[in-house]
């Protein structure tokens, strides 16, 4: 069901944008069907906690030195202009 939905939405978006074959969905994204209260609460907790991880996210442009656009998992050291590898 999710696969069919994503396929239809992708086709429609690419038609509207005139960009056939262009990926629309985030890579490595994992859909999860909420089946019970425990699952719902775990997802709610993830939504609450996840923004705090943005500083260490490899997709965050602020976490990459200007001279290394391919760098990943980096975070600025407090009070310094140097960079360190994040955990």
N, C-alpha and C positions, 0 to 999 in steps of 0.2 A: 504494500500500500504506500509506504513512504517513498519507495523507489519510483513508483508511477507518478506520485505527486511531484517529486523533484525533477523528473524527466519532463513532465508537462510544463512546469514553471520555467525550467531552463530554456526549453524551446520557445516559450512565449517571450521571455526576457530578451533572448538573442534575436528574435524576430523584431521586436520593438527597437532594439539598439542597432539592428543591422550588423550583428557580430556573430555570424554562425560558427558554432563549435567552440566559442569562448567559455571557459569554466565560470560558473556562477557561484558555486558553493565553496565554502572554506575547506581547504585540504585537511584531511585527517579528522574531519568533524564526525562525531558519533551521535546518531539519533538515539533517543531512549524513550520508550513508551512507558509511561507511568502506570504501574499496575496496582499499587497499593499505597497506604499511608506512609509506610517506611520509605519507600522509593521517593515519594513526593517530598518528604522532609529532608532526605539526603540531597535532592536537587535544590531545594530552597536554601539549604546551608551552603551549597556550592555557589549559588547566585550571590549570596551575601558575602562570602569570603573571596571570591574570584577577583574582584577589582584590585585587591591589595597585591595581587601577583603581577599586575601589569608592569610594574617597574622592572621586573625580571624577565618579561616575555620577549622571546627573540623576534617577534613581529613588531615590537615597539621601537620606532625609529630613534627615539631619544636614548635608547640603550646601546646604540652603535656609535663607535667613533666615526667622525666624518671621513677619515681616510681608509676605513675598512667597511664598506657597505654590506659585505657578506658576513660580517661578524655576528655571532649569535650568543645568547645567554650572558650578556654583559650588563653591568650596572655601574653607575657612577659611584666612586668612593666619596663618602661624605666630606664636604669641605675641600675637595681636591679636584683638579681637572683631569687626573689620570683615570684609567679604566681598570677594572679588575674583572676576572671571570666570576660570574654569580654561581650560586649553588642550585 
